[in-house]
């Protein structure tokens, strides 16, 4: 299963906690495809952003049940990856926001 790095990384997650981790611990948080493993995530981040990754932590989330009147549906399952960068490496996503 060969995927491009842009297919593995869906988007960066910008929450208060992730922005604090970025400043204090040099960690960046991404939403990734649910079937991506840590090795694929590491390679994708290193190729797309041209940085050195030291650690990858992942967490999987089950989609919530949602209702529209009498119809029941489910949001999609998703995965979060917290990537720790090596000293001196940095990813500039949005500054001054």
Secondary structure, 3 states (H helix, E strand, C coil): CCCCHHHHEEEECCCHHHHHHHHHHCEEEEEECCCCCHHHHHHHHHHHHCCCEEEEEEEEECCCEEEECCEEEECCCEEEEEEEECCCCCCCCCCCC
